[in-house]
Amino acid sequence: MKKLLITSSVVIVLLVIHLLGPCNVFLELNEKNALTELISKDGSFKGNDVITIDYRGSDTYFVKTENDEGKQINFIVMKEYISMMNGHWKVFEETSRENFF
């Protein structure tokens, strides 16, 4: 009985640390949901229609958009961390040639 109590209390403490700590797996799984907060409900991104969202690594996305004239404009969206737990999204317009960023 004592072992069960100790084991369950250790599991609860680890769960609390995991949920409140900087390495939250739940947030990692929902990176794409966080990106959709930047895209408005009508599917536009900086006034352009979103064509595709391509995941390029941890907290980095490549967003292809198209404006009203049919011109494709590409953006790179990255999450920049100010501290271990605080970060914000930065949006860069792709200005390179041949997809070299």
C-alpha positions in Angstrom: 0.0 0.0 0.0 2.8 2.4 0.9 4.6 1.6 -2.5 1.4 2.4 -4.4 1.0 5.7 -2.6 4.6 6.7 -3.2 4.4 5.7 -6.9 1.2 7.6 -7.5 2.5 10.7 -5.8 5.7 10.6 -7.9 3.5 10.3 -11.1 1.4 13.2 -10.0 4.4 15.4 -9.3 5.9 14.5 -12.7 2.7 15.3 -14.5 2.4 18.7 -12.8 6.0 19.5 -13.7 5.4 18.4 -17.3 2.2 20.4 -17.7 3.6 23.6 -16.1 7.2 23.3 -17.3 8.8 24.7 -20.5 9.0 21.3 -22.3 5.3 20.7 -22.7 4.6 17.9 -25.3 1.0 19.0 -25.6 2.1 22.4 -26.9 4.6 20.8 -29.3 1.9 18.7 -30.8 -0.3 21.8 -31.3 2.3 24.0 -33.1 0.1 24.0 -36.2 -2.9 25.1 -34.2 -0.9 28.0 -32.9 0.0 29.0 -36.4 -3.7 29.1 -37.4 -4.1 31.9 -34.8 -2.0 34.1 -37.1 -4.3 33.2 -40.0 -7.7 34.8 -39.8 -10.9 32.9 -39.9 -11.4 33.6 -43.6 -8.2 31.8 -44.6 -6.2 34.9 -45.4 -2.6 35.7 -44.3 -1.6 39.4 -44.5 -4.5 39.9 -46.9 -3.5 37.0 -49.2 -5.3 33.6 -49.6 -3.3 30.7 -48.0 -2.5 28.0 -50.4 -0.3 25.6 -48.3 1.4 25.5 -44.9 4.6 23.5 -44.9 6.3 22.5 -41.6 10.1 23.1 -41.9 11.2 22.1 -38.4 10.6 23.1 -34.8 8.5 26.2 -34.7 9.2 27.1 -38.4 6.7 27.1 -41.2 6.7 28.0 -44.9 3.4 29.6 -45.9 2.5 29.9 -49.6 -0.1 32.6 -50.3 -1.7 34.1 -53.4 -2.9 37.7 -53.7 -5.9 39.0 -55.6 -3.9 39.4 -58.8 -2.8 35.7 -58.8 0.8 36.4 -57.7 2.3 34.0 -55.2 3.9 35.4 -52.1 5.8 33.1 -49.7 6.3 33.7 -46.0 8.5 32.1 -43.4 6.9 32.0 -39.9 9.1 31.3 -37.0 8.6 31.3 -33.2 11.2 33.4 -31.5 11.8 32.7 -27.8 12.4 35.6 -25.5 13.1 33.3 -22.6 12.7 29.6 -22.1 8.9 29.8 -21.7 8.0 33.0 -23.6 8.0 33.4 -27.3 6.2 35.1 -30.1 5.7 34.5 -33.8 7.8 36.4 -36.4 6.7 36.6 -40.0 9.3 37.1 -42.8 8.5 37.5 -46.5 10.6 35.3 -48.7 12.9 37.4 -50.7 15.4 34.8 -51.8 15.8 33.1 -55.2 15.5 29.4 -55.9 14.2 28.7 -52.4 17.4 29.4 -50.5 16.4 31.3 -47.4 
